[in-house]
Amino acid sequence: MAGDIDRTLFDKAIDITATALRGAMGGQGSQPPSYAAELFREVWGALKEGAKDLPERSKPGF
């Protein structure tokens, strides 16, 4: 189950990073490519830290 949560968080981090980077990359005077990696690392770290506070899911069944 941890792998599923990590994959979900990873996908969400990609979405958030892509949204944040729209318009910030590629133009004259825009951020350098390393900015995208730095932003992703920050988003990924924040999501993983926040996920620690989520309650554990109970397993379905009897």
N, C-alpha and C positions, 0 to 999 in steps of 0.2 A: 504494500500500500504506500510506503514512503516514496517509492519510485513514481507512482501515479501523481502524488502531490508535488514532488519535485518537477515533474514534467509539466504539470498544470501551471506551477509558479514560473517555470522557465518560459513557457509560451506567453504568459501574461507579461513577463518582463520584456519580452521581445515586442509585444504590442505597445506597451507603454513607451519604450524607447523609440520605436518607430514614430509614434505620435509626437513625441517631444522633439524629434529631429526634423520633422517636416518644416521646410523653410529655413532651417538652420545650416544646411549643408549644400555645397556645390556652387554657391554664388560668389561673386567677388567680395572679398573681405569676410567670408563665412568661417565657421569653425574648422579646424584641421580634422582630418580623419580620425585621429586618436581621441577626439572628443566623443565620438560615438561609443568607443570602447569604454571610456571612463564613465559615461552616462549609464551604459548598460550595467557595469559593475556596481554602481551605486543603487540602481533600481533593483537589481537582483539581490543585493545584500539587504536592502530594506524589506523586500517581500519575504525573504527567508526569515528575517528577524521577526516580522509581523506574524508569520505562520506559526512560530513557536507559541504564540499566545492563543491560538485556536484550540478549542477542546478536541479531544480525540473522538473520532467517529466510532460509534458502536457497530459491531458486526451484525448484519441482519440474521435473523433466525430465532430459534427458540432457546 
